[in-house]
Amino acid sequence: MSSKFHFSDLPIDNLSFEETLDLIDNVIEANNSVTLTDVNAGKIIQIREDSVLKNYVLQSDVIQADGQSLIWASKILGSPLKERVAGIDLIPEIMKIASKKDRKVYFLGAKHEVVREVVMKFKDLYGENIIAGYRDGYFDHNHSLEIANEIVSTNASILFVGMTSPLQEKFLFENHEILKSLNFKMGVGGSFDVIAGKVKRAPVWMQKYGLEWFYRFMQEPKRMWKRYLIGNTKFILLVVKEKLKK
């Protein structure tokens, strides 16, 4: 078991990137079932304001820090996390594991043309047999039980859900019992758009210095300014509050 960084009532697992991949590899090999949830500064604030989302996240088997600001916060608060583990970076490595172990992957989320492009890219790399199936994320959530059963029927071992929060967490945890037959499940937010080439990811140096939010803001300033200005301010104040408690 990994040590935990307890922040804003969330027990965040202190795992490196390689340790996370080893955990996933071992889970698949042992035919166990694990759900991983990523959190960053924005989601921390969202969780504080949405008790239902918080309940979903707390049900996760692994809670991972996907945000440089969380790494800095852990150091400031005296419980340093090893490193940021981004969902977008995990996906291609998990696909390698799936290929090596002859497991199938299901992709759920984004627009139809986006998720289809993601599937085609991985088919080109690993062949058709790695794909269990896919569908877009624009569906009536009253039908989520039906979709979960459909996913299970494909004999998928791995599920990536690429939707916004709290929709992806809602799907994963309201269908938790049905999806137990899958070895690994993970919400990946907007990662499909990046893999499909629809959205550009920040340069590595900006990722390193925690400026991905600024790069995203520059792409869509009218849509993103409020989320980042208010969200980042709330997160900084939260870190200060936690520091004063200590």
URUR-V228028 format. One record per residue. RES is the residue in one small letter. OMEGA is omega in whole degrees, 0 to 359 (none if undefined). Layout:
BEGIN
res=RES omega=OMEGA
res=RES omega=OMEGA
END
This chain:
BEGIN
res=m omega=179
res=s omega=172
res=s omega=185
res=k omega=169
res=f omega=182
res=h omega=183
res=f omega=179
res=s omega=178
res=d omega=178
res=l omega=175
res=p omega=184
res=i omega=184
res=d omega=181
res=n omega=181
res=l omega=173
res=s omega=178
res=f omega=182
res=e omega=178
res=e omega=177
res=t omega=178
res=l omega=177
res=d omega=179
res=l omega=181
res=i omega=178
res=d omega=182
res=n omega=178
res=v omega=180
res=i omega=181
res=e omega=182
res=a omega=181
res=n omega=174
res=n omega=181
res=s omega=182
res=v omega=172
res=t omega=179
res=l omega=177
res=t omega=176
res=d omega=171
res=v omega=173
res=n omega=184
res=a omega=181
res=g omega=181
res=k omega=176
res=i omega=180
res=i omega=179
res=q omega=180
res=i omega=180
res=r omega=184
res=e omega=183
res=d omega=185
res=s omega=178
res=v omega=177
res=l omega=178
res=k omega=179
res=n omega=177
res=y omega=184
res=v omega=181
res=l omega=177
res=q omega=181
res=s omega=174
res=d omega=178
res=v omega=174
res=i omega=190
res=q omega=178
res=a omega=177
res=d omega=181
res=g omega=182
res=q omega=180
res=s omega=177
res=l omega=177
res=i omega=178
res=w omega=180
res=a omega=181
res=s omega=179
res=k omega=179
res=i omega=184
res=l omega=171
res=g omega=176
res=s omega=190
res=p omega=172
res=l omega=185
res=k omega=179
res=e omega=174
res=r omega=176
res=v omega=186
res=a omega=179
res=g omega=180
res=i omega=178
res=d omega=180
res=l omega=188
res=i omega=181
res=p omega=179
res=e omega=177
res=i omega=176
res=m omega=176
res=k omega=179
res=i omega=180
res=a omega=179
res=s omega=181
res=k omega=183
res=k omega=178
res=d omega=178
res=r omega=182
res=k omega=183
res=v omega=176
res=y omega=180
res=f omega=180
res=l omega=175
res=g omega=180
res=a omega=176
res=k omega=183
res=h omega=183
res=e omega=180
res=v omega=182
res=v omega=177
res=r omega=179
res=e omega=177
res=v omega=180
res=v omega=180
res=m omega=179
res=k omega=181
res=f omega=173
res=k omega=179
res=d omega=181
res=l omega=191
res=y omega=181
res=g omega=186
res=e omega=188
res=n omega=182
res=i omega=184
res=i omega=176
res=a omega=180
res=g omega=178
res=y omega=171
res=r omega=182
res=d omega=183
res=g omega=182
res=y omega=180
res=f omega=176
res=d omega=186
res=h omega=169
res=n omega=180
res=h omega=185
res=s omega=177
res=l omega=178
res=e omega=181
res=i omega=177
res=a omega=178
res=n omega=178
res=e omega=179
res=i omega=180
res=v omega=183
res=s omega=180
res=t omega=184
res=n omega=175
res=a omega=173
res=s omega=186
res=i omega=180
res=l omega=171
res=f omega=179
res=v omega=183
res=g omega=178
res=m omega=178
res=t omega=173
res=s omega=9
res=p omega=185
res=l omega=182
res=q omega=177
res=e omega=177
res=k omega=181
res=f omega=184
res=l omega=188
res=f omega=174
res=e omega=177
res=n omega=186
res=h omega=184
res=e omega=180
res=i omega=185
res=l omega=180
res=k omega=181
res=s omega=176
res=l omega=182
res=n omega=187
res=f omega=180
res=k omega=184
res=m omega=171
res=g omega=186
res=v omega=174
res=g omega=183
res=g omega=184
res=s omega=181
res=f omega=179
res=d omega=179
res=v omega=181
res=i omega=181
res=a omega=179
res=g omega=180
res=k omega=179
res=v omega=179
res=k omega=176
res=r omega=180
res=a omega=175
res=p omega=184
res=v omega=182
res=w omega=178
res=m omega=175
res=q omega=183
res=k omega=183
res=y omega=175
res=g omega=184
res=l omega=178
res=e omega=179
res=w omega=181
res=f omega=177
res=y omega=179
res=r omega=178
res=f omega=180
res=m omega=179
res=q omega=181
res=e omega=186
res=p omega=183
res=k omega=183
res=r omega=190
res=m omega=190
res=w omega=184
res=k omega=181
res=r omega=185
res=y omega=180
res=l omega=182
res=i omega=182
res=g omega=181
res=n omega=178
res=t omega=179
res=k omega=181
res=f omega=179
res=i omega=179
res=l omega=178
res=l omega=178
res=v omega=179
res=v omega=179
res=k omega=179
res=e omega=179
res=k omega=180
res=l omega=176
res=k omega=183
res=k omega=none
END
